[in-house]
Structure formats: structure tokens, C-alpha cells
């Protein structure tokens, strides 16, 4: 809306780069414009992303395409029940000469150049592994081999499928809170896209599909700098500040905000959550969205566009409602936006 | 013709002598009454200022004698005293013309003074009127006794048409009022609010020159949209809103400009620029058109 100021030329260039990035990813992942947009926002907000969805909706494909377009070193690991934290850091084997060897594991292999760490099926890993991730995600450091390793450009992408519950471990609240977003992925609704996904041979060979994505569209090493430039460039009016705080209040105390959901005692629905860190993440992601939309000020739509993905997994319901979480939390988010006046 | 009787009373007490000055009794005529006639008697009692009549002392309506009923007693104030209006009805079936005497009565009067209440009596003297027979004593011989009966006077036939018409119109008005009440109380379902009409009314109270008035006016339109849609409406929701409420489709363009102005004024902190982009008269006109569209919806 506003013409960018001349000093923001760098931001404008980067906005175009972000557009190219989205276009490249969209070559491999069709019908997921929203998920791609959210991942882009997460990249420029320097946040970790959890993808959640049914089996075979393209979670892994999306993350591989993103990792390729983003450039930088890329590692992935599959979550299993017997995976231990040490498996991430080193692995031991007998070399061809018959002597035991200790080699750096997936996290350390690329040393500090690591930019995308992709944790597949994260809920299959044990809580010990989740605990290692806490520090890796929050501080981007790990202690191993008697020294501290820093990963300044690290971004963790994880996925999990929500169908299976056997032999899985629910992520602890602290770990979930460290993810900037939990993006739910659904199979595309659009009939044409569905037909293409089912019949077009192009989508059957994932490796070739990923190879179509141009590598390293973004300069991953400078994203950190640009991310903080975005945070400073996008202004938030006092009205937006009031709005966000009102949303937060309404989310934590829906009954007082006058929100009613059918068949639920609103007084005893939300136990807690929606941490201040979550709120800071919310504003950070909203600023990136405003920047992607070509504005240097926030509007309520920025908040709304990312709210469910940033906040939903931070709300903790009373245990009795936790089983119906998948329907209650989106309804609650919608009700909050239907209730809280923007200006 | 009327009979005038002026009587000065001889009063018992000196105090009372000071109160009742005169009693004057008038009837329209003193003769020519027949069976069933009403006699209107007017009695003027001249009093000193401050005296009042004691109503308990007035004669009660009812039979006075077997041939005379008192139908009505009324008291009026007048300058310098009071006036009694008595209505008698005579039931005397006279065979010849004769005078009948109506008995007098006493009226008690009271006067409030600083020293206490003083009372006095006003004597209404007996008076007489002349009655006449209705028919001859010895009527002509008839064979059929029914022939003695005289026909009733002819009554004018009334036209029921205006009354029926009035009843019909009033019944219609009554039903209409009931319908309005039902609408107002929403007896048959939810009444659709008119948020834009309300906003337009509130806008009239806003001062254009007030620096915060423009933002307040934008807020009014926001609330109107919110209430129309039952949810908070943001700029990006406009196309969906127009789909849901096609009545507002002609206003799509001005709603677009409204949202742009609102964004600038609230979130871009450029109230002045917003105001130049969408000036106050346009805002007023748009809100009026929205209120009109809402009525049509």
C-alpha cells in the first residue's frame, strides 16, 4: 500500500527474492499456497516450524523443497522409538580397518553451516530427544565433544502425522512452545489439483520433483540480518498493540470476553498457555507478513492470517476438552476474531 | 316566563347574619307541568367570602314525596356565593290544574376563620309549581280499549353506515397498532437491527472539526459492519461480506475506500492523509446510503 522508502531498497529486493522463493517451492508443492506462505513467513521470522497433517499430504515434500530453495547445509533424521539424543550428535561404527570410529552425527556433520535441520516424524522420538531439541531450538547451540557448537542460521523443521498414536510420544509443552508455527496441512480441496496429484506422473517421483526447484534462491546466511531489519522496519500502531493484547485476553479468558462455543463450559475451557514468548512470536510473524504484503505497518489482517498457526498449539485446554482439541481450538480462534474489535 | 322569588332570611345568630346575605330561588316557569316533567330549580345563595357549603347538609337525590323525586343536586361556585342546581321530576297524575308545594330545606354553611370554624344555616323556603292534567277526565267512549292509546312520537331513523364505517376503521387501526407492537417486541421472531441507521444518527452528533471525530466516525461504520455481519469485519473480508449481503453490493466501491481510509487512520497513523483520501462529506453520504441499503435489504 505505502510506497517503500528509498532506504528500504534492500527490503524490497528481498521481498522479490521471497516471491521467487515461494514460486520455486510452489513448483513442487501444488495447492498449498497457504502453507508455503506460512513457511516463508517462518523463515524470515527465524522461527522453527512444525508441520502437521495426514499421511501423504506433502509435508516431507514441502520441507525438502523449502530446504533446497533455501540453500545452505541440510540434514534430516527420522524419528524412531529407539532414537537417542546421542544419535543426533555422533555415531559410532567399525571402520574398514576394524577399528572403532566416532563420527559427528547429523546435527554436527555440517558443523556450524547447518541451516535446515529436518526432523521427520518427530513424535516417534522419545522425550530425551525432545529435550535435546529444546536447547538446539531455543539457543541454537549444542554441547558436544567438550565444546559448544553454534548454529547461527539453523532452522528446525519437523513434521508429524496426527493419525497415528501408537508408539508415539506427545511433545512436551516447552518443546511445542519453541516452534514458531504449527502448520496444519490438508490435501488440496480444489478438484483440478487433486486430479493432477493423482494422475500427473510428474508428482509421482518426488526426487525429480524436488530437483525442479531451483537451489539456493535465497542467501541463507544473510536471512538473519534481513529478519531483524524487517522487525525494525515494520511499525505497529498503538491500535495494533491494543488489538493484540485484547486478542490475548480473549483467548485466555474467553468467558469474560463473552465468547460462547456450543456445548462447552467457557469458564473451564482454557487452562493456560499463550505464553508471552508466543505473543512475541505472533507479532514477529505478523511483521514479516506485512513486509511480504508490501507494507511497512501492521494491520489486523496480518495478525489474523498467522494467528491460528502461531497460537493454537500454545493454548492448553482443560484435560476433558483436550481430546476434542482439533475442533475446539480453531473454533475458539475464530470466535476470538469475531469478538474482538480491531479499531 | 319565570318566577322570581327573593327572600331575605331572618337568621338566628349574629355570626350567621354576617354570612348568608340572601337566598334567591328561580324556576323556568311556575305552571304548566305535566306527568313526568323535569323541574330545573336554581338557588343562588349570596355568601360572605370564605364560606363554603357543607355537602352533607344538601338533600340527597331520591324520592321527596310519593309524587316527586329529586333527580340531581349540583353545587357551583359563583361570584359572591354559591349556586345549587336541583332537578326534580314530578309524577303527579293531575285530574285538574292545581298548585303543588315542594317542601323547603336547610343548607349548612361553614366559614373557616383564625378563631375557629363558624357555621350558619341557609333556609331554602318551600316553593310551589302548577301541574296540569295530560288528558280529559272523561274521554270519548271507544269500543276498542286499544283506541284509547295514543301513538308514540315518531323517532328519526338513524343511519348505521357512518358508525359501522368508524368501527371498521378503528378496528383496522387497532390491528395495525397490535402489529406494530408485535414487531417492536419481536413476538414472531428476531427483529433485524438497523446498525447503520443507528450509526448515521450517532454521526450527526459528531463534530466534523473534532480531531478525533474522523476516527470516531470510521469506528461507527466499523461497528455497523460488524453488527450487520455478526462478526468483526476486516478489510480483507470485504468481498466475502458483499457476497453474504448482496444488498450492499452497490456500496462495494465506497466500502473499499472506507477500509483504506480506516487502515490509514488507525494503523498507518496518517489520519490527515486518510481524511484527504476519503473526506467527511463522502463519509456522511456513504453512511446515509448504507443506511438506505440496509432498509432495502
Interface residues (C-beta under 8 A of the other chain):
Chain A: X1 X2 X235 X237 X239 X240 X297 X298 X299 X300 X301 X304 X337 X338 X339 X340 X341 X342 X343
Chain B: X215 X218 X219 X222 X223 X226 X230 X231 X232 X234 X235 X236 X260 X262 X263 X265 X266 X267 X268 X269
